């Protein structure tokens, strides 16, 4: 029988402005490198970062819940000028956060 995936709880937010800026820059870089750079990528990164930071300021530290919040709120974003959608953005945010915390994302570890 397989073991359930343990939740990942982030430490409390200490510097929301710095965390938001880092996430927006890192996500924009990822978006531009994953396919082709698009003007809308910066807007997508800013929106996802704002959602993430707002959720953190409201006390949400569970990474899974943060991903769900990004998916839910990014559904209102117009992705018609992009290769991406809300699920790709939320997953990318999760990967960037896990990388920054030193988690090995390979093979479900």
Biopython code that builds the backbone (N, CA, C, O; Angstrom):
import numpy as np
from Bio.PDB.StructureBuilder import StructureBuilder

atoms = [
    (1, "UNK", "N", (0.842, -1.174, 0.000)),
    (1, "UNK", "CA", (0.000, 0.000, 0.000)),
    (1, "UNK", "C", (0.887, 1.238, 0.000)),
    (1, "UNK", "O", (1.878, 1.299, 0.728)),
    (2, "UNK", "N", (0.532, 2.213, -0.812)),
    (2, "UNK", "CA", (1.335, 3.430, -0.884)),
    (2, "UNK", "C", (0.993, 4.368, 0.263)),
    (2, "UNK", "O", (-0.108, 4.343, 0.813)),
    (3, "UNK", "N", (1.955, 5.181, 0.598)),
    (3, "UNK", "CA", (1.763, 6.156, 1.674)),
    (3, "UNK", "C", (1.203, 7.443, 1.091)),
    (3, "UNK", "O", (1.584, 7.835, -0.012)),
    (4, "UNK", "N", (0.309, 8.106, 1.808)),
    (4, "UNK", "CA", (-0.227, 9.382, 1.310)),
    (4, "UNK", "C", (0.870, 10.438, 1.265)),
    (4, "UNK", "O", (1.823, 10.391, 2.043)),
    (5, "UNK", "N", (0.729, 11.379, 0.359)),
    (5, "UNK", "CA", (1.676, 12.481, 0.256)),
    (5, "UNK", "C", (1.453, 13.412, 1.435)),
    (5, "UNK", "O", (0.331, 13.839, 1.709)),
    (6, "UNK", "N", (2.525, 13.713, 2.117)),
    (6, "UNK", "CA", (2.437, 14.594, 3.272)),
    (6, "UNK", "C", (2.269, 16.042, 2.812)),
    (6, "UNK", "O", (2.880, 16.449, 1.824)),
    (7, "UNK", "N", (1.455, 16.817, 3.510)),
    (7, "UNK", "CA", (1.296, 18.226, 3.134)),
    (7, "UNK", "C", (2.598, 18.982, 3.350)),
    (7, "UNK", "O", (3.405, 18.629, 4.210)),
    (8, "UNK", "N", (2.783, 20.015, 2.563)),
    (8, "UNK", "CA", (3.960, 20.874, 2.706)),
    (8, "UNK", "C", (3.476, 22.202, 3.264)),
    (8, "UNK", "O", (2.696, 22.916, 2.634)),
    (9, "UNK", "N", (3.950, 22.511, 4.445)),
    (9, "UNK", "CA", (3.560, 23.744, 5.119)),
    (9, "UNK", "C", (4.723, 24.723, 5.041)),
    (9, "UNK", "O", (5.837, 24.424, 5.470)),
    (10, "UNK", "N", (4.446, 25.888, 4.490)),
    (10, "UNK", "CA", (5.455, 26.925, 4.361)),
    (10, "UNK", "C", (5.610, 27.672, 5.679)),
    (10, "UNK", "O", (4.657, 27.773, 6.452)),
    (11, "UNK", "N", (6.800, 28.195, 5.938)),
    (11, "UNK", "CA", (6.941, 29.027, 7.136)),
    (11, "UNK", "C", (6.094, 30.291, 6.982)),
    (11, "UNK", "O", (5.778, 30.699, 5.864)),
    (12, "UNK", "N", (5.734, 30.899, 8.094)),
    (12, "UNK", "CA", (4.960, 32.147, 8.045)),
    (12, "UNK", "C", (5.680, 33.169, 7.172)),
    (12, "UNK", "O", (6.910, 33.209, 7.120)),
    (13, "UNK", "N", (4.898, 33.984, 6.496)),
    (13, "UNK", "CA", (5.467, 35.009, 5.625)),
    (13, "UNK", "C", (6.080, 36.110, 6.494)),
    (13, "UNK", "O", (5.450, 36.599, 7.432)),
    (14, "UNK", "N", (7.313, 36.488, 6.169)),
    (14, "UNK", "CA", (8.013, 37.513, 6.942)),
    (14, "UNK", "C", (8.133, 38.827, 6.170)),
    (14, "UNK", "O", (8.027, 39.906, 6.754)),
    (15, "UNK", "N", (8.354, 38.733, 4.859)),
    (15, "UNK", "CA", (8.509, 39.933, 4.044)),
    (15, "UNK", "C", (7.663, 39.754, 2.783)),
    (15, "UNK", "O", (8.173, 39.310, 1.755)),
    (16, "UNK", "N", (6.369, 40.098, 2.856)),
    (16, "UNK", "CA", (5.467, 39.856, 1.736)),
    (16, "UNK", "C", (5.899, 40.534, 0.445)),
    (16, "UNK", "O", (5.762, 39.954, -0.632)),
    (17, "UNK", "N", (6.418, 41.753, 0.537)),
    (17, "UNK", "CA", (6.841, 42.471, -0.667)),
    (17, "UNK", "C", (7.988, 41.740, -1.363)),
    (17, "UNK", "O", (7.979, 41.577, -2.583)),
    (18, "UNK", "N", (8.964, 41.305, -0.587)),
    (18, "UNK", "CA", (10.107, 40.588, -1.150)),
    (18, "UNK", "C", (9.679, 39.232, -1.717)),
    (18, "UNK", "O", (10.116, 38.843, -2.800)),
    (19, "UNK", "N", (8.831, 38.522, -0.989)),
    (19, "UNK", "CA", (8.368, 37.217, -1.453)),
    (19, "UNK", "C", (7.574, 37.358, -2.756)),
    (19, "UNK", "O", (7.756, 36.570, -3.684)),
    (20, "UNK", "N", (6.703, 38.355, -2.820)),
    (20, "UNK", "CA", (5.914, 38.590, -4.022)),
    (20, "UNK", "C", (6.773, 38.972, -5.212)),
    (20, "UNK", "O", (6.551, 38.506, -6.330)),
    (21, "UNK", "N", (7.757, 39.825, -4.960)),
    (21, "UNK", "CA", (8.655, 40.254, -6.040)),
    (21, "UNK", "C", (9.459, 39.063, -6.559)),
    (21, "UNK", "O", (9.594, 38.875, -7.768)),
    (22, "UNK", "N", (9.991, 38.263, -5.637)),
    (22, "UNK", "CA", (10.755, 37.083, -6.051)),
    (22, "UNK", "C", (9.889, 36.143, -6.891)),
    (22, "UNK", "O", (10.313, 35.688, -7.953)),
    (23, "UNK", "N", (8.687, 35.857, -6.415)),
    (23, "UNK", "CA", (7.828, 34.918, -7.128)),
    (23, "UNK", "C", (7.459, 35.455, -8.508)),
    (23, "UNK", "O", (7.490, 34.705, -9.483)),
    (24, "UNK", "N", (7.114, 36.725, -8.608)),
    (24, "UNK", "CA", (6.756, 37.307, -9.906)),
    (24, "UNK", "C", (7.927, 37.215, -10.879)),
    (24, "UNK", "O", (7.739, 36.869, -12.046)),
    (25, "UNK", "N", (9.135, 37.524, -10.406)),
    (25, "UNK", "CA", (10.309, 37.461, -11.281)),
    (25, "UNK", "C", (10.630, 36.029, -11.682)),
    (25, "UNK", "O", (10.912, 35.754, -12.848)),
    (26, "UNK", "N", (10.587, 35.118, -10.717)),
    (26, "UNK", "CA", (10.907, 33.721, -11.005)),
    (26, "UNK", "C", (9.875, 33.103, -11.951)),
    (26, "UNK", "O", (10.237, 32.359, -12.862)),
    (27, "UNK", "N", (8.604, 33.407, -11.740)),
    (27, "UNK", "CA", (7.561, 32.859, -12.602)),
    (27, "UNK", "C", (7.645, 33.447, -13.999)),
    (27, "UNK", "O", (7.493, 32.721, -14.981)),
    (28, "UNK", "N", (7.884, 34.745, -14.108)),
    (28, "UNK", "CA", (8.023, 35.367, -15.419)),
    (28, "UNK", "C", (9.202, 34.748, -16.186)),
    (28, "UNK", "O", (9.100, 34.476, -17.382)),
    (29, "UNK", "N", (10.305, 34.536, -15.491)),
    (29, "UNK", "CA", (11.480, 33.898, -16.116)),
    (29, "UNK", "C", (11.123, 32.499, -16.598)),
    (29, "UNK", "O", (11.468, 32.120, -17.718)),
    (30, "UNK", "N", (10.432, 31.726, -15.759)),
    (30, "UNK", "CA", (10.034, 30.370, -16.137)),
    (30, "UNK", "C", (9.108, 30.398, -17.348)),
    (30, "UNK", "O", (9.291, 29.619, -18.283)),
    (31, "UNK", "N", (8.127, 31.279, -17.341)),
    (31, "UNK", "CA", (7.195, 31.390, -18.464)),
    (31, "UNK", "C", (7.926, 31.712, -19.760)),
    (31, "UNK", "O", (7.636, 31.127, -20.804)),
    (32, "UNK", "N", (8.868, 32.638, -19.692)),
    (32, "UNK", "CA", (9.612, 33.046, -20.887)),
    (32, "UNK", "C", (10.547, 31.964, -21.398)),
    (32, "UNK", "O", (10.819, 31.896, -22.597)),
    (33, "UNK", "N", (11.036, 31.125, -20.512)),
    (33, "UNK", "CA", (11.963, 30.065, -20.919)),
    (33, "UNK", "C", (11.255, 28.789, -21.344)),
    (33, "UNK", "O", (11.789, 28.019, -22.142)),
    (34, "UNK", "N", (10.061, 28.561, -20.820)),
    (34, "UNK", "CA", (9.351, 27.313, -21.109)),
    (34, "UNK", "C", (8.900, 27.240, -22.571)),
    (34, "UNK", "O", (9.045, 26.196, -23.207)),
    (35, "UNK", "N", (8.365, 28.319, -23.100)),
    (35, "UNK", "CA", (7.998, 28.397, -24.516)),
    (35, "UNK", "C", (8.704, 29.605, -25.104)),
    (35, "UNK", "O", (9.931, 29.688, -25.051)),
    (36, "UNK", "N", (7.964, 30.525, -25.653)),
    (36, "UNK", "CA", (8.567, 31.749, -26.169)),
    (36, "UNK", "C", (8.153, 32.907, -25.269)),
    (36, "UNK", "O", (7.066, 32.894, -24.691)),
    (37, "UNK", "N", (9.022, 33.906, -25.152)),
    (37, "UNK", "CA", (8.630, 35.068, -24.337)),
    (37, "UNK", "C", (7.409, 35.756, -24.951)),
    (37, "UNK", "O", (7.351, 35.998, -26.156)),
    (38, "UNK", "N", (6.447, 36.059, -24.099)),
    (38, "UNK", "CA", (5.234, 36.753, -24.530)),
    (38, "UNK", "C", (5.008, 37.941, -23.602)),
    (38, "UNK", "O", (5.332, 37.881, -22.416)),
    (39, "UNK", "N", (4.461, 39.001, -24.137)),
    (39, "UNK", "CA", (4.202, 40.204, -23.334)),
    (39, "UNK", "C", (3.277, 39.900, -22.155)),
    (39, "UNK", "O", (3.422, 40.497, -21.088)),
    (40, "UNK", "N", (2.341, 38.989, -22.336)),
    (40, "UNK", "CA", (1.359, 38.679, -21.295)),
    (40, "UNK", "C", (1.988, 37.925, -20.118)),
    (40, "UNK", "O", (1.391, 37.861, -19.043)),
    (41, "UNK", "N", (3.169, 37.362, -20.304)),
    (41, "UNK", "CA", (3.786, 36.577, -19.230)),
    (41, "UNK", "C", (4.015, 37.390, -17.966)),
    (41, "UNK", "O", (3.813, 36.889, -16.860)),
    (42, "UNK", "N", (4.432, 38.634, -18.120)),
    (42, "UNK", "CA", (4.665, 39.474, -16.943)),
    (42, "UNK", "C", (3.360, 39.726, -16.186)),
    (42, "UNK", "O", (3.339, 39.728, -14.956)),
    (43, "UNK", "N", (2.285, 39.935, -16.924)),
    (43, "UNK", "CA", (0.978, 40.150, -16.302)),
    (43, "UNK", "C", (0.513, 38.881, -15.570)),
    (43, "UNK", "O", (-0.018, 38.954, -14.462)),
    (44, "UNK", "N", (0.716, 37.740, -16.196)),
    (44, "UNK", "CA", (0.360, 36.463, -15.565)),
    (44, "UNK", "C", (1.153, 36.285, -14.275)),
    (44, "UNK", "O", (0.590, 35.927, -13.240)),
    (45, "UNK", "N", (2.456, 36.535, -14.336)),
    (45, "UNK", "CA", (3.315, 36.364, -13.166)),
    (45, "UNK", "C", (2.913, 37.307, -12.040)),
    (45, "UNK", "O", (2.899, 36.909, -10.875)),
    (46, "UNK", "N", (2.587, 38.548, -12.376)),
    (46, "UNK", "CA", (2.164, 39.514, -11.366)),
    (46, "UNK", "C", (0.860, 39.077, -10.697)),
    (46, "UNK", "O", (0.721, 39.151, -9.476)),
    (47, "UNK", "N", (-0.085, 38.624, -11.510)),
    (47, "UNK", "CA", (-1.385, 38.209, -10.974)),
    (47, "UNK", "C", (-1.232, 37.002, -10.041)),
    (47, "UNK", "O", (-1.792, 36.988, -8.945)),
    (48, "UNK", "N", (-0.483, 36.005, -10.474)),
    (48, "UNK", "CA", (-0.281, 34.811, -9.647)),
    (48, "UNK", "C", (0.445, 35.173, -8.354)),
    (48, "UNK", "O", (0.113, 34.658, -7.286)),
    (49, "UNK", "N", (1.422, 36.046, -8.450)),
    (49, "UNK", "CA", (2.168, 36.474, -7.269)),
    (49, "UNK", "C", (1.260, 37.208, -6.283)),
    (49, "UNK", "O", (1.345, 36.985, -5.075)),
    (50, "UNK", "N", (0.399, 38.076, -6.791)),
    (50, "UNK", "CA", (-0.531, 38.803, -5.913)),
    (50, "UNK", "C", (-1.470, 37.840, -5.186)),
    (50, "UNK", "O", (-1.726, 37.998, -3.992)),
    (51, "UNK", "N", (-1.974, 36.853, -5.902)),
    (51, "UNK", "CA", (-2.858, 35.863, -5.280)),
    (51, "UNK", "C", (-2.109, 35.118, -4.181)),
    (51, "UNK", "O", (-2.607, 34.967, -3.065)),
    (52, "UNK", "N", (-0.907, 34.657, -4.512)),
    (52, "UNK", "CA", (-0.087, 33.895, -3.572)),
    (52, "UNK", "C", (0.180, 34.706, -2.301)),
    (52, "UNK", "O", (-0.034, 34.216, -1.192)),
    (53, "UNK", "N", (0.641, 35.931, -2.464)),
    (53, "UNK", "CA", (0.983, 36.761, -1.306)),
    (53, "UNK", "C", (-0.265, 37.094, -0.492)),
    (53, "UNK", "O", (-0.220, 37.053, 0.737)),
    (54, "UNK", "N", (-1.362, 37.417, -1.140)),
    (54, "UNK", "CA", (-2.594, 37.722, -0.406)),
    (54, "UNK", "C", (-3.038, 36.520, 0.427)),
    (54, "UNK", "O", (-3.410, 36.667, 1.591)),
    (55, "UNK", "N", (-2.996, 35.346, -0.169)),
    (55, "UNK", "CA", (-3.367, 34.128, 0.560)),
    (55, "UNK", "C", (-2.437, 33.905, 1.757)),
    (55, "UNK", "O", (-2.885, 33.520, 2.836)),
    (56, "UNK", "N", (-1.158, 34.149, 1.557)),
    (56, "UNK", "CA", (-0.188, 33.984, 2.645)),
    (56, "UNK", "C", (-0.453, 34.991, 3.762)),
    (56, "UNK", "O", (-0.368, 34.653, 4.942)),
    (57, "UNK", "N", (-0.778, 36.236, 3.382)),
    (57, "UNK", "CA", (-1.071, 37.250, 4.394)),
    (57, "UNK", "C", (-2.339, 36.921, 5.172)),
    (57, "UNK", "O", (-2.490, 37.334, 6.321)),
    (58, "UNK", "N", (-3.249, 36.178, 4.549)),
    (58, "UNK", "CA", (-4.478, 35.746, 5.218)),
    (58, "UNK", "C", (-4.236, 34.516, 6.083)),
    (58, "UNK", "O", (-5.164, 34.005, 6.710)),
    (59, "UNK", "N", (-2.991, 34.037, 6.120)),
    (59, "UNK", "CA", (-2.639, 32.932, 7.009)),
    (59, "UNK", "C", (-2.539, 31.568, 6.361)),
    (59, "UNK", "O", (-2.322, 30.576, 7.057)),
    (60, "UNK", "N", (-2.689, 31.490, 5.056)),
    (60, "UNK", "CA", (-2.605, 30.191, 4.380)),
    (60, "UNK", "C", (-1.141, 29.835, 4.145)),
    (60, "UNK", "O", (-0.421, 30.565, 3.464)),
    (61, "UNK", "N", (-0.710, 28.722, 4.706)),
    (61, "UNK", "CA", (0.673, 28.269, 4.556)),
    (61, "UNK", "C", (0.774, 26.881, 3.938)),
    (61, "UNK", "O", (1.880, 26.398, 3.693)),
    (62, "UNK", "N", (-0.347, 26.238, 3.684)),
    (62, "UNK", "CA", (-0.342, 24.916, 3.060)),
    (62, "UNK", "C", (-0.159, 25.082, 1.551)),
    (62, "UNK", "O", (-0.974, 25.729, 0.894)),
    (63, "UNK", "N", (0.909, 24.497, 1.002)),
    (63, "UNK", "CA", (1.208, 24.681, -0.407)),
    (63, "UNK", "C", (0.088, 24.149, -1.301)),
    (63, "UNK", "O", (-0.219, 24.761, -2.324)),
    (64, "UNK", "N", (-0.513, 23.047, -0.944)),
    (64, "UNK", "CA", (-1.621, 22.504, -1.732)),
    (64, "UNK", "C", (-2.800, 23.463, -1.798)),
    (64, "UNK", "O", (-3.393, 23.649, -2.861)),
    (65, "UNK", "N", (-3.140, 24.068, -0.674)),
    (65, "UNK", "CA", (-4.240, 25.033, -0.638)),
    (65, "UNK", "C", (-3.883, 26.285, -1.435)),
    (65, "UNK", "O", (-4.752, 26.882, -2.070)),
    (66, "UNK", "N", (-2.624, 26.681, -1.406)),
    (66, "UNK", "CA", (-2.189, 27.839, -2.192)),
    (66, "UNK", "C", (-2.308, 27.565, -3.683)),
    (66, "UNK", "O", (-2.700, 28.446, -4.448)),
    (67, "UNK", "N", (-1.972, 26.357, -4.096)),
    (67, "UNK", "CA", (-2.101, 25.970, -5.503)),
    (67, "UNK", "C", (-3.566, 26.007, -5.928)),
    (67, "UNK", "O", (-3.889, 26.516, -7.002)),
    (68, "UNK", "N", (-4.440, 25.478, -5.101)),
    (68, "UNK", "CA", (-5.874, 25.494, -5.410)),
    (68, "UNK", "C", (-6.382, 26.932, -5.514)),
    (68, "UNK", "O", (-7.175, 27.248, -6.402)),
    (69, "UNK", "N", (-5.931, 27.796, -4.616)),
    (69, "UNK", "CA", (-6.354, 29.203, -4.658)),
    (69, "UNK", "C", (-5.902, 29.866, -5.956)),
    (69, "UNK", "O", (-6.656, 30.634, -6.553)),
    (70, "UNK", "N", (-4.684, 29.578, -6.395)),
    (70, "UNK", "CA", (-4.185, 30.163, -7.641)),
    (70, "UNK", "C", (-4.997, 29.648, -8.820)),
    (70, "UNK", "O", (-5.389, 30.434, -9.684)),
    (71, "UNK", "N", (-5.259, 28.347, -8.875)),
    (71, "UNK", "CA", (-6.079, 27.791, -9.959)),
    (71, "UNK", "C", (-7.440, 28.470, -9.979)),
    (71, "UNK", "O", (-7.905, 28.913, -11.029)),
    (72, "UNK", "N", (-8.070, 28.549, -8.829)),
    (72, "UNK", "CA", (-9.419, 29.104, -8.737)),
    (72, "UNK", "C", (-9.461, 30.567, -9.166)),
    (72, "UNK", "O", (-10.300, 30.956, -9.977)),
    (73, "UNK", "N", (-8.564, 31.366, -8.626)),
    (73, "UNK", "CA", (-8.600, 32.801, -8.918)),
    (73, "UNK", "C", (-8.078, 33.139, -10.312)),
    (73, "UNK", "O", (-8.505, 34.128, -10.908)),
    (74, "UNK", "N", (-7.166, 32.336, -10.832)),
    (74, "UNK", "CA", (-6.637, 32.603, -12.171)),
    (74, "UNK", "C", (-7.644, 32.214, -13.264)),
    (74, "UNK", "O", (-7.430, 32.536, -14.432)),
    (75, "UNK", "N", (-8.726, 31.537, -12.906)),
    (75, "UNK", "CA", (-9.761, 31.224, -13.891)),
    (75, "UNK", "C", (-10.386, 32.499, -14.448)),
    (75, "UNK", "O", (-10.933, 32.486, -15.550)),
    (76, "UNK", "N", (-10.312, 33.576, -13.715)),
    (76, "UNK", "CA", (-10.868, 34.853, -14.181)),
    (76, "UNK", "C", (-9.901, 35.591, -15.110)),
    (76, "UNK", "O", (-10.278, 36.589, -15.725)),
    (77, "UNK", "N", (-8.673, 35.115, -15.216)),
    (77, "UNK", "CA", (-7.671, 35.757, -16.066)),
    (77, "UNK", "C", (-7.899, 35.362, -17.518)),
    (77, "UNK", "O", (-8.259, 34.219, -17.800)),
    (78, "UNK", "N", (-7.694, 36.292, -18.435)),
    (78, "UNK", "CA", (-7.852, 36.017, -19.867)),
    (78, "UNK", "C", (-6.551, 35.436, -20.416)),
    (78, "UNK", "O", (-5.595, 36.170, -20.665)),
    (79, "UNK", "N", (-6.518, 34.132, -20.601)),
    (79, "UNK", "CA", (-5.338, 33.446, -21.110)),
    (79, "UNK", "C", (-5.352, 33.326, -22.635)),
    (79, "UNK", "O", (-4.537, 32.591, -23.193)),
    (80, "UNK", "N", (-6.243, 34.017, -23.312)),
    (80, "UNK", "CA", (-6.364, 33.861, -24.768)),
    (80, "UNK", "C", (-5.102, 34.293, -25.514)),
    (80, "UNK", "O", (-4.884, 33.854, -26.643)),
    (81, "UNK", "N", (-4.272, 35.137, -24.916)),
    (81, "UNK", "CA", (-3.042, 35.570, -25.563)),
    (81, "UNK", "C", (-1.820, 34.816, -25.080)),
    (81, "UNK", "O", (-0.695, 35.299, -25.210)),
    (82, "UNK", "N", (-2.038, 33.630, -24.521)),
    (82, "UNK", "CA", (-0.943, 32.884, -23.905)),
    (82, "UNK", "C", (-1.032, 31.399, -24.247)),
    (82, "UNK", "O", (-2.092, 30.887, -24.604)),
    (83, "UNK", "N", (0.100, 30.729, -24.129)),
    (83, "UNK", "CA", (0.132, 29.271, -24.258)),
    (83, "UNK", "C", (-0.330, 28.595, -22.968)),
    (83, "UNK", "O", (-0.615, 27.397, -22.965)),
    (84, "UNK", "N", (-0.404, 29.331, -21.903)),
    (84, "UNK", "CA", (-0.628, 28.780, -20.575)),
    (84, "UNK", "C", (-2.086, 28.877, -20.140)),
    (84, "UNK", "O", (-2.904, 29.540, -20.777)),
    (85, "UNK", "N", (-2.382, 28.199, -19.045)),
    (85, "UNK", "CA", (-3.677, 28.257, -18.394)),
    (85, "UNK", "C", (-3.459, 28.246, -16.894)),
    (85, "UNK", "O", (-2.322, 28.172, -16.427)),
    (86, "UNK", "N", (-4.538, 28.320, -16.144)),
    (86, "UNK", "CA", (-4.431, 28.441, -14.695)),
    (86, "UNK", "C", (-3.748, 27.251, -14.026)),
    (86, "UNK", "O", (-3.056, 27.424, -13.022)),
    (87, "UNK", "N", (-3.933, 26.043, -14.568)),
    (87, "UNK", "CA", (-3.303, 24.867, -13.954)),
    (87, "UNK", "C", (-1.793, 24.883, -14.151)),
    (87, "UNK", "O", (-1.041, 24.561, -13.231)),
    (88, "UNK", "N", (-1.350, 25.255, -15.341)),
    (88, "UNK", "CA", (0.094, 25.340, -15.605)),
    (88, "UNK", "C", (0.741, 26.384, -14.705)),
    (88, "UNK", "O", (1.846, 26.178, -14.205)),
    (89, "UNK", "N", (0.062, 27.492, -14.502)),
    (89, "UNK", "CA", (0.606, 28.559, -13.666)),
    (89, "UNK", "C", (0.698, 28.107, -12.210)),
    (89, "UNK", "O", (1.729, 28.296, -11.565)),
    (90, "UNK", "N", (-0.364, 27.519, -11.700)),
    (90, "UNK", "CA", (-0.358, 27.058, -10.308)),
    (90, "UNK", "C", (0.706, 25.989, -10.090)),
    (90, "UNK", "O", (1.399, 26.006, -9.073)),
    (91, "UNK", "N", (0.842, 25.064, -11.028)),
    (91, "UNK", "CA", (1.864, 24.021, -10.909)),
    (91, "UNK", "C", (3.264, 24.617, -10.968)),
    (91, "UNK", "O", (4.155, 24.180, -10.240)),
    (92, "UNK", "N", (3.464, 25.612, -11.830)),
    (92, "UNK", "CA", (4.771, 26.260, -11.922)),
    (92, "UNK", "C", (5.109, 26.974, -10.611)),
    (92, "UNK", "O", (6.248, 26.913, -10.148)),
    (93, "UNK", "N", (4.133, 27.645, -10.017)),
    (93, "UNK", "CA", (4.357, 28.307, -8.725)),
    (93, "UNK", "C", (4.767, 27.272, -7.685)),
    (93, "UNK", "O", (5.716, 27.483, -6.931)),
    (94, "UNK", "N", (4.056, 26.162, -7.649)),
    (94, "UNK", "CA", (4.385, 25.105, -6.703)),
    (94, "UNK", "C", (5.812, 24.608, -6.911)),
    (94, "UNK", "O", (6.565, 24.456, -5.950)),
    (95, "UNK", "N", (6.179, 24.357, -8.154)),
    (95, "UNK", "CA", (7.534, 23.884, -8.448)),
    (95, "UNK", "C", (8.590, 24.897, -8.035)),
    (95, "UNK", "O", (9.619, 24.525, -7.471)),
    (96, "UNK", "N", (8.346, 26.174, -8.310)),
    (96, "UNK", "CA", (9.306, 27.211, -7.938)),
    (96, "UNK", "C", (9.467, 27.291, -6.422)),
    (96, "UNK", "O", (10.580, 27.450, -5.921)),
    (97, "UNK", "N", (8.362, 27.181, -5.697)),
    (97, "UNK", "CA", (8.417, 27.216, -4.233)),
    (97, "UNK", "C", (9.172, 25.998, -3.710)),
    (97, "UNK", "O", (10.037, 26.126, -2.843)),
    (98, "UNK", "N", (8.848, 24.822, -4.233)),
    (98, "UNK", "CA", (9.539, 23.606, -3.794)),
    (98, "UNK", "C", (11.030, 23.689, -4.079)),
    (98, "UNK", "O", (11.847, 23.313, -3.239)),
    (99, "UNK", "N", (11.389, 24.179, -5.259)),
    (99, "UNK", "CA", (12.804, 24.347, -5.594)),
    (99, "UNK", "C", (13.484, 25.297, -4.606)),
    (99, "UNK", "O", (14.597, 25.034, -4.151)),
    (100, "UNK", "N", (12.812, 26.396, -4.280)),
    (100, "UNK", "CA", (13.410, 27.382, -3.375)),
    (100, "UNK", "C", (13.610, 26.822, -1.967)),
    (100, "UNK", "O", (14.490, 27.271, -1.232)),
    (101, "UNK", "N", (12.795, 25.848, -1.603)),
    (101, "UNK", "CA", (12.906, 25.221, -0.279)),
    (101, "UNK", "C", (13.824, 24.004, -0.272)),
    (101, "UNK", "O", (14.062, 23.398, 0.773)),
    (102, "UNK", "N", (14.339, 23.652, -1.462)),
    (102, "UNK", "CA", (15.269, 22.536, -1.556)),
    (102, "UNK", "C", (14.621, 21.164, -1.649)),
    (102, "UNK", "O", (15.283, 20.156, -1.403)),
    (103, "UNK", "N", (13.344, 21.103, -1.997)),
    (103, "UNK", "CA", (12.670, 19.819, -2.160)),
    (103, "UNK", "C", (13.053, 19.183, -3.482)),
    (103, "UNK", "O", (13.163, 19.865, -4.501)),
    (104, "UNK", "N", (13.255, 17.885, -3.463)),
    (104, "UNK", "CA", (13.501, 17.143, -4.696)),
    (104, "UNK", "C", (12.134, 16.732, -5.241)),
    (104, "UNK", "O", (11.419, 15.949, -4.615)),
    (105, "UNK", "N", (11.773, 17.265, -6.417)),
    (105, "UNK", "CA", (10.450, 17.010, -6.984)),
    (105, "UNK", "C", (10.437, 15.743, -7.831)),
    (105, "UNK", "O", (9.376, 15.339, -8.308)),
    (106, "UNK", "N", (11.550, 15.130, -8.022)),
    (106, "UNK", "CA", (11.630, 13.960, -8.907)),
    (106, "UNK", "C", (10.893, 12.763, -8.310)),
    (106, "UNK", "O", (11.042, 12.436, -7.133)),
    (107, "UNK", "N", (10.121, 12.143, -9.136)),
    (107, "UNK", "CA", (9.531, 10.840, -8.824)),
    (107, "UNK", "C", (8.670, 10.838, -7.560)),
    (107, "UNK", "O", (8.581, 9.822, -6.871)),
    (108, "UNK", "N", (8.047, 11.957, -7.262)),
    (108, "UNK", "CA", (7.140, 12.029, -6.120)),
    (108, "UNK", "C", (7.838, 12.019, -4.782)),
    (108, "UNK", "O", (7.200, 11.745, -3.765)),
    (109, "UNK", "N", (9.100, 12.301, -4.745)),
    (109, "UNK", "CA", (9.856, 12.287, -3.481)),
    (109, "UNK", "C", (9.747, 13.613, -2.785)),
    (109, "UNK", "O", (10.315, 13.794, -1.708)),
]
sb = StructureBuilder()
sb.init_structure("model")
sb.init_model(0)
sb.init_chain("A")
sb.init_seg("    ")
for serial, (resi, resn, name, xyz) in enumerate(atoms, 1):
    if name == "N":
        sb.init_residue(resn, " ", resi, " ")
    sb.init_atom(name, np.array(xyz, "f"), 0.0, 1.0, " ", f" {name:<3s}", serial, name[0])
structure = sb.get_structure()
